[in-house]
Amino acid sequence: MRELLPILVGLVVGATTTAGCQQPTADPDGQAEDESSTDTEGDGDGDGDGDEELTACEANIEPGPAPIRRLTRVEYNNTIYQLFGDNSQPANAFPADEVAGSFDNQAAALVVSPLLAEQYEIAAEQLASTHAPALMDQLPACGGVAPDPDSCTADAEAFITSFGKRAYRRPLTDDEVSTYIDLFITGTGLGETSYEPVVGVEVILQGMLQSPHFLYRVEFGAAELVAGGEDVVALTSYEIASRLSYLLWNTMPDASLFEAADADELQTAAQIEAQARRMMDTPRAREAVKNFHRQWLGLGRIEPQIAANGKNLEIYPDYSDDLLSLWRRETEAFIDDAVFEQGANVEVLFTANYTMMNKPLADFYGVTGPTTDAFERVDLDPSKYAGFLTHAGLLALYAKPDRSSPIHRGKFVREVLLCQSPPPPPDIVPEAPSVDESQTTRDQFLQHSADALCAGCHRLMDPLGFGFEHFDGIGRYRETEWGLAIDASGELIETDNDGPYDGAVELAAKLAASEQVKNCVATQWFQFGYGRTKTPEDSCSVEEIQADFAAANYDIKELIIALTLTDAFRYRHVITAEESP
């Protein structure tokens, strides 16, 4: 339908200037451009009684940046499913989303390349062609042999209003409705006969599915400034509904959220919290939590990365690529059970002496367990195993094909769990020693502490990685290596819980007791939930999240609820941009 190209281009280019608002201007880092970040005093919600002196965070509303965010592939697929009941997952054919800071939903990295724009067009055309015939049931006046054009157009307007509200996650403006009516009328004349309403519906869908208001989470905020921030506005209830749904479900709002938005009942903290708690009790929330941990811990890389590099079958004859999905599923099932069934806090994720296994996994670990392919809880030896840190998938991922890797395992703990980045490596990196069956891996890598070129970086990683030396390159527990005794002692340094430990269980206990680790978990959720890194302007929001997390005894579900109640979640700075031509 190339005849529609000029109209569709007009929709795409002009859609972001609707509703009397101007399009956010992106800076080179993908952040929305704000005029100022000046704070004024005030309590925002008007909750203060005036008798107590307010803290700076209570007196001022500072939401930090609010960049426009493109839907990720996961979010696109889920949204298409909610719109059409279509589970074909068309976004799987799109180029992979860029990963920034462990996550693939970071606004600054979610650019649209020419290839992705082409894939959007192809997907829109295919989805429109597939679903337009069934959607004709919503346009009864357009049926029959000779439908009346005026009555049919009236039905089309009703469809545009209804479907468009769900696709844009907000009501369409009068101008948008009028534009789509014109598009429908044009489309009805592009079929094989003189008047084909189904073709009109197809072009409506094509236009909506390529609109920035579908592909992006566009947020302008309310018209009125709020007290406590002279250039700050509250997000509208529809914008809050989208923030809630994409944070907690990775998809568009459901009927209850739309009803709350219609009634403008997503403005107070209590209203938002009530919806967040409802949503956390649904299966979709489990998928969002799984998505976070899959990216944060690197679980999504277990299958492709290990399969690509392989494992040395002479050293690990029990290895098979069939184990890879089981390793990933073990950690996902364990975290799901701990968070949603046990109500566990973050410390339990590090220290639990149980996991989730099926028979093939139990056979791999060499423990008595399930007798079927279904995953069940299996209690483990607490002197050997502790939470997800001793799961085979993670240990095999952060290992070499022919040995363990204290460097990669230590770097994982330092960067991912402690939120610390070791100094960059030197320009010339000495080659790692080859496997030597006369020495343990630890003995070979002790050279790093003696080599001045290496010591600066490796002192922050190797002593952490040595704690996992009781686990081989495929993550299985061992007492010896090449018949030699294993030394799994190590030391935490430059943390809030420094000190020596012996083995992964003691390391896990020290990490679980670390406030730094707990704050790191909260920071990682902040970045994932808000689709951006934290900034100095987010200090109050981060402090609030961390305080609520601590007050809830570091319960993961309560941490997620806390993300929905901050200034960064509920407000944004006023958008200023030049008038569009």
KEVO-62882 format. One record per residue: x, y, z of N, C-alpha, C in turn. Coordinates in steps of 0.02 Angstrom, whole numbers, plus 50000, padded with zeros to 5 digits. Layout:
% residues N
XYZXYZXYZ/...
//
This chain:
% residues 581
500424994050000500005000050000500435006250000/500895006749952501355012249949500985018849937/500355018549913499985024649902499885028549967/499905024950023499775028150088500395030950120/500975030250088501595032250120501595039450142/501375044250101501385051250125500955052350186/500375048950189499935049850246500245046750308/500525040750301500825037450358501425041350384/501825044050339502385048150360502145054150399/501595057050376501315062650413501105060850483/500825054850490500635052550557501245051750602/501755048750575502355047350614502705053850634/502765058550586503125064750599502725069350643/502065069650631501665074550666501375072250731/501405065850745501045063250804501305066150868/501945067850872502225069950935502105077350950/501715080850909501545087750925500795088350940/500475082850957499765083050970499635085451041/499005086251056498765088051123499025094851145/499205099251097499445105851117500125105651149/500495100151144501145099351176501685099251123/502295100251145502855100051100503245093651112/503575091251060503955085151065504565086151108/504735081451153505345081951192505945081951145/506415086351160507025086651120507545082351153/507835077551117508325073051146509015075951139/509415075251193510115077151189510515071351160/511165072051150511545066551119511525060051157/511375060451223511345054351263510645051351265/510185054351229509505051651227509065054151283/509305059151324508905061651379508455067251354/507855067751382507415073251364507725079751389/507665085051348508005091251364507535095551406/507755097451467507355101451512507645108451518/507225113451531507455120351534507865121751596/507655118951653508015120151715507855114651764/508225114651819508085109751872508065113251939/507815119551939507785123452000507245120752046/507425119952110506945117552159506685123452200/506045123152219505765127852268505475123852324/505355127052380505115123352438504375121852431/504175116552463503485114252460503475106852471/502895104252489502865097052504502535093152449/502395096052392502155092352334501445090152341/501325085452387500655082652395500235086552445/500555091452478500185095052528500055090952590/500505086052604500385081652661500665084352726/501125089352722501435091852783500935095752825/501035095452891500565098952936500815105952952/501425107752930501675114452941501985115453008/501935110653054502195111353121502905108553128/503135104553080503785101653084504215104253027/504855105053042505315107252990505435101652940/505345103252877505415098152825506145097352806/506325091052790506985089852763507005092552691/507605092952665507675095452596507295091052548/507325084352558506975079852514506215080452520/505985081852581505265082652591505015089352563/505445094352564505235100952544505255102052468/505665098152434505755099252363505615092952323/505295093752267505165088252221505695088552166/506085083252159506595082852108506535076052073/506225075952014506115069551980506705067051940/507205071151929507755068951886507545068751813/507955065951770507795065651698507195061051685/506835062351631506285058051609506315057251534/506805053451510506895052751437506325048851406/506175050451344505685046651306505975039651295/505555034551303505805027651300505445023751246/505845020651203505565016151153505395009451185/504885006051159504724999351183505304994651165/505484990451213505964985151198505624979651158/506014974851135505724969251097505234965451141/505414964251204504954960751250504314964751258/504384971251270503794975451280503364975851217/503674976151160503304976351096502894969951088/503224964251097502864957851090502284957351139/502414959251202501884958751252501304963451236/501464969351212500944974251196500524971851137/500854969051087500484966351030500024960751053/500254956651099499824951351125499214954251160/499314959451200498744962451235498264965851187/498524968651133498084972151085497674967251043/498004961951020497694957550970497594950350993/497894948351050497914941251067498394937451022/498864941050993499334938350944499974936450980/500144930050978500744927551012501294925750963/501294928850905501804927350854502484930550870/502494935250918503114938450939503504941550880/503194946250846503514949150787504174952650802/504254955250862504874958850878505484954450880/505384947850882505964943350880506364944150816/506034946750764506384947850700506744954650699/506634958850749506954965350751507694964550771/508104969450756508794969450783508774969250859/509254965950889509274965350962509334972250993/508994973151050509044979451087509754980151116/510024986151112510694987351140510664986851216/511174983851244511224983051317511674988551344/511444991851397511834996951431511774995851506/512334995051540512314993951612511934987751631/512004982351593511694975851605510994975151576/510664980751561509954980451543509824982751471/509314979851441509144981451371508574986351365/508374989551420507814994251418508035001351433/508665002951423508915009551440508765014551384/508435019951402508185024651352508735027251306/509315028751334509845031751294510095027051240/510025020551250510275015651202509735013251153/509105014951166508565012351125508435016951065/508915017351021508855021350961508485017250907/508265020750855507925017450799508375018050738/508665012450719509085012350659508645011850597/508915013250538508525012250477508255005150470/508665000250491508424993350487507834992150533/507864994850594507314993850640506684997450615/506765003450587506185006950559505855002850504/506264999550463505994995350410505624989350440/505904986450493505584980750525504924982850558/504894988850586504264991350613503724991650558/503924994050500503454994650444503204987750423/503664983050417503484976250396503014973050447/503184973750510502764970850563502074973950563/502034980650555501384983950554500954981550496/501254980750439500874978350380500624971250391/501054966950417500854959950428500314959450482/500394963050537499894962850590499234965650566/499264971050528498634974150502498284969350456/498654966150411498354961450364498044955450400/498384953250453498144947350489497514948750530/497484954550562496964955650612496394960250589/496484963750535495944968250512495294964450499/495304958650466494654955250454494274953650517/494614951350569494264949650631494014955950666/494374961450660494174967650693493564970850659/493394968550600492794971150566492164969950606/492174965150652491594963950695491434970150736/491944974450748491824980450787491554986150744/491474984850680491204989850634490594986750599/490044985450635489484981750605489174985250544/489184991950543488884995550486489304994850423/489914992150430490354991450372490284984550340/489854980350367489754973650339489234973750284/489094967850259488584967250207488874968450138/488434967750089488644968350019488774975649999/488344980050023488414987150003488344991550065/488864992050106488814996050167488735003450152/488365006750196488275014050188488905017550212/489235021450169489875024650187489835028950249/489295032850257489245037250315489185033250380/488765028150380488695023950441489335020150455/489655017850401490285014250409490815018850438/490845024950415491345029650441491215031150515/490575031450534490415032550605490675026750647/490585020550622490845014750658491615014950660/491915017150606492645017750604492895022750656/492525028150663492715033150714492685030050784/492165026150797492115022950863492695017950873/492865014350820493425009550825494085013250836/494185018750799494795022650807494865025150878/494315027550906494325030250974494485024751025/494165018951015494255013451063494935010051057/495105007850996495735004350986496325009150995/496245015350971496785020150976496965021751048/496455021851092496595023051163497035017651192/496925011451172497335005951198498025006051166/498065007451101498715007451068499155013251092/498865019151102499245024951125499295025351201/498915021051235498905020851308498625027351338/498205030551300497865036751321497325038251270/496835042451285496345044351235496665048351179/496415047251119496655051151062496355058251064/496715063051038496445069751031495955069950972/495565075250969495095076050913495475076250847/496045079650845496425080050783496675073150762/496895069050811497135062350794496575058050768/495985058550799495415054750775495235056950703/495235063450692495065065950625495565063550573/496215063450591496725061050545496615053750527/496455049750576496355042650563495705041350525/495195045550535494595044850494494765046150420/495145051350409495355052750340495755046950311/496175044050353496575038350330496125032450314/495615031350355495145025850343494785026950276/494535032950266494165034450204494615033350144/495245035650149495715034650093495835027250082/495915023550136496055016350131495485012350101/494875014450113494305010550086494295010550010/494635015249979494635015549907495245012349875/495645008949915496265005949889496214998449878/495624995649887495544988449877495404986749804/495224980549795495084978249727494424980949701/493964982449748493324985449728493334992749747/492784996249731492765003449742492725005349815/492485000749859492385002449929492514996249971/493084995950005493264990250047493464992750117/492984992750164493134995150231493694991350267/493774984850252494294981050286494984983850269/495064986450208495704989550190495794996050229/495244999550241495275005550282495515003950353/495264998450381495484996350448496224994450447/496434991150393497144989250387497594995350392/497415000550355497855006450354497835010250421/497265009950455497235012750523497745009250567/497735002650565498194998750606498925000150587/499055000550522499735002050501499975008750529/499535013650526499715020250551499835020250626/499385017050663499455017050736500075013150759/500205007550727500765003450748501445006350728/501445011450687502075014850670502115021750701/501615023550740501615030150772502105030350831/502435035950843502855036650903502465035550967/501805036950965501405036051026501275028751041/501385024350993501365017251007502065014651022/502545016450981503225013650987503605016551045/503425022551068503755025751124503255026751182/503545027451240503145029451298503225037051305/502775040551271502815047851268502475050751330/502835055151365502575058051427502675065651426/502135069351431502175076651434502025079251504/501655075351544501455077651610500835082051607/500585083751666499985087851671500155095151655/499635099151647499735106151627499955110451686/499745108651747499865112851805500525110951839/500895116151859501505115051898501315112951968/501755109052000501635106852068502035111052117/501785111552177502165114952229502775110852246/503325114152260503925110552278504405109752220/504245112552163504685112252105504415116652050/504735122452039504415127451995504375125251922/504775120351903504725117951834504535110551832/504155108251883503975101251890503225100451882/503035095351844502325093551837502235086251856/501635084751879501465077851892501315074351826/501475068051822501265064151764500515063251766/500205062751708499485061551706499335054451729/498725053151745498535046451767498665041251712/498575043151649498715038451595499455036951590/499875042051601500595041051600500825036751658/500525037851716500675033551774500465026451761/499885025551729499655018751713500155015151670/500425018651620500935015551577501575014051615/501785018751657502385017551697502295011351741/501725010851772501595004951814501594998551773/501254998651717501174992451680501824990051648/502224994751623502864992651593503394991051645/503354994051704503814992151758503644985351786/503004984251802502814978151838502614972451793/502424973951730502174968651685502524968351618/502934973251602503254973551536502744973751479/502184976951491501674977451439501214983351453/500714984351410500254989851415499774989051474/499444994451495498964994051551498384989251536/498124986351590497524982151583496904986451594/496314983151594495684986951600495644990751665/495874987751720495834991051785496254997451786/496844997151756497255003151753496935008451710/496655006551654496305011351612495715014451649/495345010451686494785013151725495025018151777/495575016451811495845021151860496085027551826/496395026951768496625032851732496035037051707/495505033751683494905037351661494625041651718/494655038851779494385042451837494905047151869/495495047651838496045051751865496215049651936/496235043051947496375040352014497055037052018/497545040051983498235037851989498685043852002/498455047952050498825054152065499135053952135/498815051052183499105050952250499535044752259/499975045152308500405039352323499985033352343/499445034452380499025028852402498685025452342/498455029452294498125026552235498625022452194/499225025052185499725021552147499945015152182/500035015552248500245009652285499725004152283/499095006052287498565000952284498584997152218/498675000752164498714997352099499344993052094/499904995752120500524991952117500474985352155/500154985552212500074979452252499614974452217/499094977052186498654972552147499054969152092/499454972952058499824970352001500364965452021/500664966552079501194962052102500924955152120/500264954552128499964948152145499734944352083/499974946152025499774942851963500364939051932/500224934051890500774930451857501214934951814/500934940251785501354944651743501934947651783/501814949151847502344952151888502924947251896/502774940851899503314935851903503754936151842/503444937151784503834937551723504284943651723/504044949251749504454955351751505034954451799/504914951251857505464949951904505964945151873/505724940251837506164935651802506584939351750/506274943951714506624947751664507194951851695/507054954951752507574958751787508164954351805/508044948751837508594944551860508954941151802/508584939751749508904936851690509424941651662/509274948051664509754952951637510274954951689/510074956251750510544958451802511094953251814/510904947051823511384941851838511704938851776/511444940351718511714937551657511424930751639/510854928951668510564922351655510404921351581/510214926751548510044926251477510644924551433/511234925251460511844923651422512084916451432/511774912851478512014906051493511994901751430/511424901651396511364897151338511784899451279/511714905551254512094907351194512844907651206/513054910451262513764911451273514144904951287/513854900851330514204894551345514184889951284/513624889851249513584885651189514094887951137/514204894451130514674896951081515394895251099/515554895551163516244894251185516364886851199/515824883351217515884876151231516234874751297/516274868551315516644866151373517074860151350/517644859551379518114854251360517844847551384/517644843251337517324836951356517834831951384/518474832851371518974828551402519024829951477/518934836251495518964838151565518274837351597/517744839051560517064838851586516634834251542/516734827651547516364823051504515614823051516/515384825451573514664825551588514314831651561/514704836251530514384842251503513994840651440/513424843951433513024843551372512664850151364/512574852351301512194858451289511474857951315/511244851851325510564850951353510514853651424/511074854451458511064857051526510944864551529/511084868051475511094875351477510424878351497/509894876251464509234878951482509034876951552/509244871051574509084868851643509444873151694/510074874951679510444879351725510094886051732/509894888951675509534895451679508884894751717/508514889551701507854888651733507924887451808/508464884351829508564883151900508574889751938/508984894451915509044900751951508404904751946/508084904751888507454908251881506914905351926/506874898751929506374895451971506514896652045/507144896552063507334897752133507134904752155/507304909852115507134916752133506384917752134/506034914852086505304915352084504994912352147/505234906452167504974903152227505134907252289/505754909652294505954913352353505564919852360/505484923552305505154930052308504404929452315/504094925152276503354925052273503034919752316/503374914252329503084909052371503304909552444/503954910952453504214911252521504204918252550/504104923352508504134930252532504814931952559/505324929152530506004929852556506284936752543/506744938852587507094945052575507734943752536/508104949152521508684948452478509224944152510/509254943952577509764939852610509664932552594/509034930352590508894923352577509134921452506/509094926052459509334924552392510064922652393/510444925452440511154924052445511314917952488/510884916352536511074911452586510644905152588/510104904752550509654898952554510034892452540/509864887252578510184880752568509724876052530/509334878952485508914874952441508924877952372/508704874152323508624876652255508034873052223/507924874352159507394871052122507704866852068/507524860352067507824855752018507294851051990/507464848151932507104842351907507584836451906/507364830851880507794824851883508454825751846/508454828351784509104829151750509594833551789/509334838851821509784843151860510024839651923/509584835951956509784832252016510324827151998/510244823951941510754819151919511414822751906/511384828651876511994832351863512344834251928/511954836851976512254838852039512454832852082/512184827052067512334821152108511984821152175/511364823752176510974823952238510324820152229/510044818152284509384814852283508854820252273/508444819352222507954824552208507364821952170/507054826152127506444824352092506554818352045/506014815052030506044809251985505714810751918/505524817151907505194819051844505544825351816/505294827751760505574833751730505304840151762/504834839551808504554845451842505054848051895/505094854651900505544857651949505224857552018/505604855252067505374854852136505914857552182/505714859252242506204861552292506634855752315/507284856852318507764851852342508214855152393/508234852452454508684855052505509394852552491/509884857052502510574855552487511004855852549/511614853352543512094853352599512284860652613/512104863352672512244870352686512994871952694/513404866852699514124868052703514434869052634/514054867552582514314868052514513944873252472/513284874052483512874878052438512544883852476/512484889452441512164895352470511854899552415/511194899452410510834903652363511064903252291/510924908552254511064908252182511814908452166/512224910552214512944910952201513264904152187/512954898852210513234892152198512834888252146/512444891752106512094888452052512564887051993/512504881251964512964879051912512964883751852/512384886351833512344890551774512774896851779/512724900351835513134906351845513864904651850/514034899451886514734897551894515034895251828/514644891851787514894889751722514944895551674/514484900351679514504906251636515134910251649/515284911351713515874915151732516464910451744/516604906451693517154901651694517414900851624/517964897251617518264895851552518034889051527/518134887551463517944880951438518314875251471/518914876451498519314870951526519494871951599/519214876851632519384878051702518904883151732/518954883951798518594889351830518944895951813/518664901451833518974907951819518874912651878/519364912751924519304917451981519224924651958/519514926451901519454933351878518734935051860/518424930951818517744932451796517244931851852/517334926951895516874926251952516944932052001/517574934052014517674939752058517424946252028/517534947151964517284953151930516524953451933/516194947751925515464947451930515234949851998/515544947452051515354949552119515484956952128/516064959352107516264966252118515794971052080/515664969652017515284974251975514534973451985/514284967451983513564966251982513254966352051/513594963752100513304963152167513524968752214/514104971652202514344977152244514304983952209/514134983952145514084990052107514734994052107/515294990552103515944993652099516284991452034/516604996052000516954994351939517704994551951/518044988951940518774989051948519084993851898/519694996151911520035000551862520094997051795/520135000851741520204997651674520874993951670/520904988751629521524984951622522044989151586/522684987351594523214990951558523164989651483/523534993551444523524992851372523784985951351/524274983451387524564976951372524374972151429/523964967151413523734962351462524114955751452/524474953451503524834947051496524344941351481/524574936651442524164930951425524044926551486/523434924151495523274919951552523654913351547/523844910551603524214904151601523774898551574/524084893851539523714888051514523614883051571/523154878451561523014873551613523634869451628/523784868951693524364865251717524134860351770/524134853951755523864849051801524304847951862/524874851451865525294850951924525144856551974/524694861051955524514866551998523754867551999/523494870052054522794872052055522714878652017/522114880051998521974886451965522184892252009/522044891752073522224897052119522974898352119/523364892952123524084893752124524334897252061/524034895452004524254898551942524094906051940/523514907851967523304914851962523574919152019/523934916252065524244920352117524774925052089/524964923752027525454928151994525214935251990/524544936151989524274942951982524464947252042/524494944252101524654948252160525384950252162/525804946452126526524947852125526714952452068/526294952952018526434956951958526144963851968/526574968851972526344975751985525874978151930/525964975751869525534977751814524824975251823/524744969651857524094966451865523764967851933/524174969051984523914969052053523384974352065/523444980152033522974985552047522254983552034/522134980051978521454977851961521284971351997/521734966651996521564959852018521494959252093/521754963852131521664963652203520924964552222/520534967652176519824968652188519394962952162/519704958452122519314953052091519524946152114/520174944652110520404937852123520234935352192/520324939352246520154936852313519414935152320/518994938252278518284936352277518184929952239/518504929452181518424923552139518704917252170/519234917852211519524911952242519024908452288/518534912052313518034908952357517604903752323/517604903852256517194899052218517604893152191/518214892252215518654887152186518434880052201/517964879152246517684872452257517194870552201/517104875052152516644873752096517044873952032/516974868851991517374868251931517094872451874/517344871351813517154875451756516444874451733/516104869251757515394868351741514964869051804/515264872151855514874873951915514714868251961/515084862751957514944857052000515444857052058/515194855252117515624855352177516164850052172/516764851952196517324847352196517724848452261/518034843252284518464843652343519184844952324/519384842452264520074843252242520084845352168/520664847952146520774849352075521424845952054/521394841652005521964837551983522254833452041/521814831752090522044828052147522374832352200/522394838852190522714843452237522184846852281/522364848052343521904851252390521734858252366/521114860252376520864866752354520874871652413/521124877452400521104882952448520594888052423/520024888552456519484893052435519424899052480/519964900652515519954906552559520024912852518/519754918252543519794924652509519694930252558/519624936252531519534942052574519134947352538/518644950152573518284955952548518664962152567/518794966552519519124972952532518734978452498/518814984452525518484990452499517724989652494/517444986652546516714986152553516534988152624/515894987852640515684989452708515704983452753/515914977652727515944971552768516594967752752/517144971552755517794968652738517984963052786/518394958652761518664953452804518764946952767/519124942252799519254935852767518654931252769/518654926352725518144921152724518444914952694/518104909352702518344903152672517774899852636/517784900052570517284896652530516684900952513/516294898452466515724902152439515184903352491/515084898552537514554899352587514704905252632/515334905752656515514911452698515504917952659/515714917852596515684923852555514964926052546/514524921352533513814923052524513524926252586/513724923652646513474926452708513724933652718/514354934952700514614941752707514264946452658/514144944252598513794948452550513074949652572/512744944552599512054945352621511994950352678/512524950952719512514955552775512744962552757/512934963652694513214969952673512664974952653/512674980852684512214986152664512384988452594/513004988152576513224990252510512904985752456/512884979252469512564974652422511824976152417/511504977352473510784978652472510624985152436/511044990252447510954996452410511094995552336/511554991152320511704989652250511094986452217/510774981752252510174978652225509644983952211/509554988552259509064993852249509244998252190/509894999752182510115003852126510005000352059/510134993852058510024990051996509284990051978/508854989352027508134989652014507934996651990/508235001852019508105008651997508265009351922/508845007051903509055007651833508595003651787/508424997551807507984993351766507274996351765/507024998351822506325000651826506215007251791/506715011751792506635018351763506955018851694/507295013751673507585013751606508145018751596/508505020251650509055024951645509495024251707/510095026851704510535026851763510325032451810/510505031651873510345036851921510805042851911/510565048651930510945054951924510965058251992/511385063452000511375067052065510685069652083/510285071452034509615073952049509155068552078/509355062252072508945056752098509105054952170/509525058852203509765056752270509185055752319/508695060052317508135059252364507715053052347/507595051952283507215045952263507585039652283/508245039552271508635033652288508635032552364/508725037952402508715037352475508035034652498/507495036952468506835034652487506745027152472/506975025052413506935017952395507335013752444/507945015752458508365011952503508085011752574/507795017252597507505017452663506895012852668/506465013052617505875008652616506085001352612/506604999952573506874993152567507114990652634/507484994752671507734992852737507164991952786/506674996552784506104996152830505704989852820/505704987052759505344980952743505784974752751/506344975552787506814970052798507064967252732/507154971752684507444970152619507044964952580/506384965652585505924961552546505924963952474/506024959352427506084961252357505434964352331/504874961452348504234964152324504124971252350/504314972452412504234979152440504704984152406/505294981852386505744986152349505424988252284/505094983652250504774985252186504204990152197/503814989152249503284993952265503575000852278/504135001152314504445007552330504645011352267/504815007752214505005011052151504435015252122/503815013552138503235016952109503025023152149/503365024752203503135029952248503605035852253/504125035952213504625041252217504455047152173/504815052752185504745058552140504935056652069/505445052552062505675050651995505145046751957/504715043351992504185039451959503565043651945/503405048351989502765051751985502775058551950/503365061351941503415068151914503925068451857/503935074151823504445075551774504535083151770/505105085351744505195092451730504795094351668/504585100651666504215103251609504645102551547/504345100351493504685099751429504685106451393/505245108451369505285114451327505625112651262/505355114851207505645113351142505425118751093/505795119451040505595124250989504965121950954/504585126750931503975125050894504135120950833/503735115850820503835111850760503635115850698/503975114850641503805118650581503105116850556/
//
